[in-house]
């Protein structure tokens, strides 16, 4: 994985095809360093293998590409710390219970309940939790 990144593109742009990545990778200066590329998940996440670690760093420094005039994140697959949302968690389930549920996969560093940001509901809790963790 020393020379691999994931390209996570906007799902509204699906389907993505190989030719959609040529210009963005050329603009980023890494097209000549592409050793392999292919869809990884549901056509909007692609895996990209580069010929050198330097090319990978160049792409990670870019942070994102514009593919089909839409945002496409460049993701380091070796990163172990991340955050994700868990939807539809009933109000009676505590943050501690959510933390325990994901604890077997690594160290959960935080669980917070999201709140609505809609007029009249500013102080209302949502059923979505934000979980931050470091994988084993």
C-alpha positions as CSV (number, residue, x, y, z in Angstrom):
1,X,0.0,0.0,0.0
2,X,3.1,2.2,-0.1
3,X,2.0,3.5,-3.6
4,X,-1.7,3.1,-3.4
5,X,-4.5,5.7,-2.8
6,X,-8.3,5.6,-3.0
7,X,-10.2,8.1,-5.1
8,X,-13.6,8.7,-3.4
9,X,-15.8,10.6,-5.8
10,X,-19.2,12.3,-5.5
11,X,-21.9,9.6,-5.9
12,X,-24.0,12.1,-7.9
13,X,-21.5,11.7,-10.7
14,X,-21.9,8.0,-11.1
15,X,-21.1,6.1,-13.1
16,X,-17.4,6.9,-13.3
17,X,-15.3,5.4,-16.1
18,X,-11.5,5.1,-16.6
19,X,-11.5,8.0,-19.1
20,X,-13.0,10.4,-16.5
21,X,-9.7,10.2,-14.5
22,X,-7.3,10.9,-17.4
23,X,-7.5,14.7,-17.3
24,X,-7.5,15.2,-13.5
25,X,-4.6,12.8,-13.0
26,X,-2.7,14.6,-15.9
27,X,-3.4,18.0,-14.3
28,X,-2.1,16.7,-11.0
29,X,1.1,15.6,-12.8
30,X,0.8,11.9,-11.9
31,X,-0.7,10.3,-15.0
32,X,2.7,9.0,-16.3
33,X,3.1,7.3,-12.8
34,X,-0.1,5.3,-12.9
35,X,0.7,1.6,-12.5
36,X,-2.9,0.5,-12.0
37,X,-6.4,1.8,-11.6
38,X,-9.9,0.4,-11.2
39,X,-13.3,0.7,-9.6
40,X,-13.2,-0.5,-6.0
41,X,-16.7,0.1,-4.7
42,X,-20.0,0.9,-6.5
43,X,-18.2,2.9,-9.3
44,X,-17.6,6.0,-7.1
45,X,-14.6,4.7,-5.2
46,X,-11.6,3.8,-7.2
47,X,-8.2,2.3,-6.2
48,X,-5.1,3.8,-7.8
49,X,-1.6,2.3,-7.7
50,X,1.2,4.6,-8.6
51,X,4.8,3.7,-9.7
52,X,6.5,5.7,-7.0
53,X,5.9,6.8,-3.4
54,X,6.8,10.4,-4.6
55,X,3.9,10.3,-7.0
56,X,1.6,9.2,-4.2
57,X,2.8,12.0,-2.0
58,X,2.2,14.5,-4.8
59,X,-1.4,13.3,-5.2
60,X,-2.0,13.3,-1.4
61,X,-0.7,16.9,-1.3
62,X,-3.3,17.8,-3.9
63,X,-5.9,16.4,-1.4
64,X,-8.7,16.2,-4.1
65,X,-9.3,16.0,-7.8
66,X,-12.1,17.4,-9.9
67,X,-13.6,14.5,-11.8
68,X,-16.6,15.1,-14.0
69,X,-16.7,18.6,-12.5
70,X,-17.3,17.1,-9.1
71,X,-15.2,16.7,-5.9
72,X,-13.2,13.6,-5.6
73,X,-11.2,13.0,-2.4
74,X,-7.7,11.5,-2.5
75,X,-7.5,9.1,0.5
76,X,-4.5,7.5,2.1
77,X,-5.5,3.9,2.8
78,X,-2.9,3.4,5.5
79,X,-4.4,6.1,7.7
80,X,-5.7,4.4,10.8
81,X,-7.4,7.4,12.4
82,X,-10.8,8.4,11.1
83,X,-14.3,9.5,11.8
84,X,-17.6,8.2,10.6
85,X,-21.3,8.6,11.2
86,X,-23.7,5.9,12.5
87,X,-27.2,6.7,11.4
88,X,-30.6,5.7,13.0
89,X,-29.3,5.1,16.5
90,X,-32.2,5.3,19.0
91,X,-32.1,8.0,21.6
92,X,-32.0,5.4,24.5
93,X,-28.7,4.0,23.2
94,X,-25.9,5.7,25.1
95,X,-22.7,7.0,23.6
96,X,-20.9,4.5,25.9
97,X,-22.8,1.6,24.2
98,X,-21.8,2.9,20.8
99,X,-18.2,3.1,21.9
100,X,-18.3,-0.5,23.2
101,X,-19.8,-1.7,20.0
102,X,-16.9,-0.4,17.9
103,X,-14.2,-1.1,20.6
104,X,-13.2,-4.4,19.2
105,X,-12.0,-2.7,16.0
106,X,-9.6,-0.3,17.7
107,X,-9.6,2.6,20.2
108,X,-12.7,4.7,20.0
109,X,-11.6,8.2,20.9
110,X,-15.0,9.9,20.9
111,X,-18.7,9.5,20.3
112,X,-21.0,12.5,20.0
113,X,-24.6,12.9,19.1
114,X,-25.3,15.2,16.2
115,X,-27.9,18.0,16.6
116,X,-30.2,19.4,14.0
117,X,-29.3,22.7,12.4
118,X,-32.8,23.5,11.1
119,X,-35.0,26.5,12.2
120,X,-37.0,25.6,15.2
121,X,-35.0,22.4,15.9
122,X,-31.6,23.9,16.8
123,X,-31.5,22.2,20.2
124,X,-33.0,18.9,19.1
125,X,-30.8,15.8,19.0
126,X,-30.6,13.7,15.9
127,X,-30.4,9.9,15.7
128,X,-26.9,10.2,14.1
129,X,-23.7,9.7,16.1
130,X,-20.2,10.8,15.1
131,X,-17.6,8.2,16.0
132,X,-13.9,8.9,16.0
133,X,-11.5,6.0,16.3
134,X,-8.0,4.6,15.6
135,X,-8.0,1.2,14.1
136,X,-6.0,-1.7,15.5
